[in-house]
Amino acid sequence: MTPFRSFYFDCDSTLSAIEGVDELTRALPPNERAELATLTHRAMEGQVALARVYEERLARVAPNQTQLAAVGQFYIENMVPDCAATIAALQFLGKRVGIVSGGLHQPVLALAEHLGIPPADVHAVEVLFDASGEYRDFDHLSPLWKNGGKIEVLKRLPPSHRPVLFMGDGATDLETRGVADLFVGFGGVERRASVEEGAEVYLTGPSLAAVLDVGLTPAEKISLQSDQRFGALLPIQ
């Protein structure tokens, strides 16, 4: 097995157990919330185009800087089991760790900073604000608000990041199969049938640490098991 040089993760329902957009829609009337939740679910299942949902959702929610900061904190408070320890273990082994998400950059970056992931390895959709910090628009030049966006981001990774393992829970994550050197589906928060069927490897969770068992070489596992901080993350052989 050739060692993976980098591990990239989706954010919502993968590193964190929440969907950031659900937090942003809480202030909307119940009927609007339900409508957007249905659209989001269908996009995550691959039933409708992500771009169709993305613009409408953000136009209705129009999140300001304060709201996005709160979502970032929610991400941190709701990390999946063993998230921080798993990221630390990968970094201990010298792996490059990053995030590729269709979520909003500001809160995703807050989670990344908490996990010690460099900003340069965080890929998400920037929100644009006016001078008072209110919502103005989002960065339409980002590929990540459309289907195929994660493919584009992974293709742009430099050779030093290859081979790369990518893990996520939804339809846009599954699109990276064949572009990532290994796509791992994660069902620890949301179990999506299309991802479970299409993933090269599928983890039912709930712990993020399961990725270590499928993504590390035997020698790398031995290195972790010899360190008291990380040995418990791997199954007993």
C-alpha positions as CSV (number, residue, x, y, z in Angstrom):
1,M,0.0,0.0,0.0
2,T,1.4,3.4,-1.0
3,P,1.0,5.9,1.9
4,F,-1.5,8.7,1.4
5,R,0.3,12.0,1.6
6,S,-2.9,14.0,2.4
7,F,-6.3,13.5,3.9
8,Y,-9.1,15.9,2.9
9,F,-12.5,15.9,4.5
10,D,-16.0,17.4,3.9
11,C,-17.2,19.5,6.9
12,D,-20.9,19.2,7.5
13,S,-22.0,15.8,8.7
14,T,-18.4,14.6,8.4
15,L,-16.1,16.6,10.7
16,S,-19.1,18.1,12.5
17,A,-22.4,16.5,13.2
18,I,-24.4,19.5,12.1
19,E,-25.4,21.1,8.8
20,G,-24.4,24.7,9.0
21,V,-27.3,25.8,6.8
22,D,-29.7,24.3,9.2
23,E,-28.4,26.6,11.9
24,L,-28.7,29.6,9.6
25,T,-32.3,28.8,8.7
26,R,-33.6,28.7,12.3
27,A,-34.8,32.3,12.2
28,L,-37.0,31.7,9.1
29,P,-40.7,30.9,9.3
30,P,-41.3,27.2,9.7
31,N,-42.7,26.7,6.2
32,E,-39.7,28.3,4.6
33,R,-37.4,26.2,6.8
34,A,-39.1,23.0,5.8
35,E,-39.0,23.9,2.1
36,L,-35.2,24.7,2.3
37,A,-34.6,21.6,4.3
38,T,-36.3,19.5,1.7
39,L,-34.3,21.1,-1.1
40,T,-31.0,20.7,0.8
41,H,-31.8,17.0,1.5
42,R,-32.5,16.4,-2.2
43,A,-29.3,18.1,-3.2
44,M,-27.3,16.0,-0.7
45,E,-28.9,12.9,-2.2
46,G,-28.0,14.0,-5.7
47,Q,-31.7,14.4,-6.7
48,V,-31.4,18.1,-7.7
49,A,-28.5,20.3,-8.8
50,L,-26.7,21.9,-5.9
51,A,-26.5,25.3,-7.7
52,R,-30.3,25.5,-7.8
53,V,-30.5,25.2,-4.1
54,Y,-27.4,27.2,-3.2
55,E,-28.4,30.6,-4.5
56,E,-32.0,30.4,-3.3
57,R,-30.9,29.3,0.2
58,L,-28.4,32.1,0.7
59,A,-30.7,34.7,-0.8
60,R,-33.3,33.8,1.8
61,V,-31.0,33.4,4.8
62,A,-28.6,36.4,4.0
63,P,-26.3,35.5,6.9
64,N,-24.3,38.3,8.5
65,Q,-20.8,38.1,10.0
66,T,-22.2,37.5,13.5
67,Q,-24.4,34.6,12.4
68,L,-21.5,33.0,10.6
69,A,-19.3,33.3,13.6
70,A,-22.0,31.5,15.6
71,V,-22.1,28.6,13.1
72,G,-18.4,28.3,13.4
73,Q,-18.7,27.8,17.1
74,F,-21.6,25.3,16.6
75,Y,-19.3,23.3,14.3
76,I,-16.7,23.1,17.0
77,E,-19.2,22.2,19.7
78,N,-20.6,19.4,17.6
79,M,-17.5,17.7,16.2
80,V,-18.0,14.0,15.6
81,P,-16.4,11.6,18.0
82,D,-12.6,11.5,18.0
83,C,-12.5,14.3,15.3
84,A,-9.7,16.4,17.0
85,A,-7.7,13.3,18.0
86,T,-7.9,11.8,14.5
87,I,-6.7,15.0,12.8
88,A,-3.9,15.3,15.4
89,A,-2.9,11.7,14.7
90,L,-2.7,12.3,10.9
91,Q,-0.6,15.4,11.5
92,F,1.6,13.5,13.9
93,L,2.3,11.1,11.0
94,G,3.2,14.1,8.7
95,K,0.0,14.0,6.7
96,R,-1.4,17.0,5.0
97,V,-4.9,17.5,6.3
98,G,-7.5,19.8,4.6
99,I,-11.2,20.5,4.2
100,V,-13.1,20.7,0.9
101,S,-16.7,21.9,1.6
102,G,-19.6,23.4,-0.1
103,G,-20.3,25.2,3.2
104,L,-19.4,28.8,3.9
105,H,-15.8,29.6,4.3
106,Q,-15.9,31.7,7.5
107,P,-17.4,29.1,9.8
108,V,-15.6,26.2,8.1
109,L,-12.3,28.1,8.7
110,A,-13.2,28.5,12.4
111,L,-13.4,24.7,12.7
112,A,-10.2,24.3,10.8
113,E,-8.4,26.7,13.0
114,H,-9.6,24.8,16.1
115,L,-8.3,21.6,14.6
116,G,-4.9,23.1,13.6
117,I,-5.6,22.8,9.9
118,P,-3.8,25.6,7.9
119,P,-6.1,28.1,6.2
120,A,-4.4,27.4,2.8
121,D,-5.8,23.9,3.0
122,V,-9.4,25.0,3.7
123,H,-11.6,25.2,0.6
124,A,-15.2,26.5,1.0
125,V,-17.4,29.3,-0.4
126,E,-16.6,32.9,0.7
127,V,-19.5,35.1,1.8
128,L,-19.2,38.8,0.9
129,F,-20.3,41.5,3.3
130,D,-21.0,45.2,3.1
131,A,-19.2,47.7,5.4
132,S,-21.6,47.0,8.3
133,G,-21.0,43.3,8.2
134,E,-24.3,42.4,6.5
135,Y,-24.7,39.9,3.8
136,R,-24.1,41.2,0.2
137,D,-23.4,38.1,-1.9
138,F,-21.3,35.0,-2.1
139,D,-18.3,34.3,-4.3
140,H,-19.7,32.9,-7.5
141,L,-16.2,32.2,-8.8
142,S,-15.8,29.4,-6.3
143,P,-16.6,26.0,-7.9
144,L,-17.9,24.6,-4.6
145,W,-21.4,25.9,-4.8
146,K,-22.1,23.7,-7.9
147,N,-21.9,20.0,-8.6
148,G,-18.5,19.0,-9.7
149,G,-16.8,21.7,-7.6
150,K,-15.0,19.3,-5.3
151,I,-13.6,17.5,-8.3
152,E,-12.1,20.9,-9.5
153,V,-10.6,21.6,-6.1
154,L,-9.0,18.1,-5.9
155,K,-7.7,18.3,-9.4
156,R,-5.9,21.5,-8.5
157,L,-4.0,20.0,-5.6
158,P,-0.3,20.0,-6.1
159,P,1.6,16.7,-6.7
160,S,3.0,16.9,-3.2
161,H,-0.5,16.2,-1.9
162,R,-0.9,13.0,-3.8
163,P,-1.9,10.3,-3.2
164,V,-5.0,11.9,-1.5
165,L,-7.8,10.3,0.5
166,F,-11.1,12.2,0.5
167,M,-13.9,11.5,2.9
168,G,-17.5,12.9,2.9
169,D,-21.1,12.0,3.4
170,G,-23.0,13.4,0.4
171,A,-23.6,13.2,-3.3
172,T,-21.0,16.0,-4.1
173,D,-18.5,14.1,-2.1
174,L,-19.2,10.9,-4.0
175,E,-18.5,12.8,-7.2
176,T,-14.8,12.8,-6.3
177,R,-14.5,9.0,-6.7
178,G,-11.8,8.5,-9.4
179,V,-10.3,11.9,-8.8
180,A,-9.3,11.3,-5.2
181,D,-7.0,8.3,-5.0
182,L,-9.5,6.9,-2.5
183,F,-13.0,8.1,-1.8
184,V,-14.3,7.1,1.6
185,G,-18.0,7.6,2.4
186,F,-18.9,8.5,5.9
187,G,-22.2,7.5,7.4
188,G,-21.6,8.4,11.0
189,V,-24.1,11.3,11.0
190,E,-26.2,10.9,7.8
191,R,-26.4,7.5,6.1
192,R,-27.1,8.1,2.4
193,A,-27.9,5.1,0.3
194,S,-26.3,6.5,-2.9
195,V,-23.0,7.2,-1.1
196,E,-23.0,3.9,0.6
197,E,-23.5,2.1,-2.7
198,G,-21.0,4.1,-4.6
199,A,-18.1,4.6,-2.2
200,E,-15.0,2.6,-2.5
201,V,-15.0,2.3,1.3
202,Y,-18.0,3.2,3.5
203,L,-17.7,3.9,7.2
204,T,-20.8,3.8,9.4
205,G,-19.2,5.7,12.3
206,P,-19.8,7.3,14.6
207,S,-16.1,7.9,15.2
208,L,-13.9,9.7,12.7
209,A,-11.0,7.5,13.8
210,A,-12.2,4.7,11.6
211,V,-10.5,6.5,8.6
212,L,-7.2,5.7,10.2
213,D,-7.7,2.0,9.9
214,V,-8.5,2.2,6.2
215,G,-6.2,5.0,5.2
216,L,-2.9,4.2,6.9
217,T,-0.2,1.6,6.1
218,P,0.6,-1.1,8.6
219,A,3.9,0.7,9.5
220,E,1.9,4.0,10.1
221,K,-0.5,2.1,12.4
222,I,2.3,0.8,14.4
223,S,3.7,4.3,14.8
224,L,0.3,5.5,16.2
225,Q,-0.1,2.5,18.5
226,S,3.3,3.2,20.0
227,D,2.1,6.7,21.1
228,Q,-0.1,6.8,24.1
229,R,-2.0,9.8,22.7
230,F,-3.3,7.9,19.6
231,G,-3.1,4.1,20.2
232,A,-6.7,3.9,21.4
233,L,-7.9,5.3,18.1
234,L,-7.1,2.1,16.2
235,P,-8.9,-1.2,16.6
236,I,-7.1,-3.9,18.6
237,Q,-5.6,-6.4,16.1
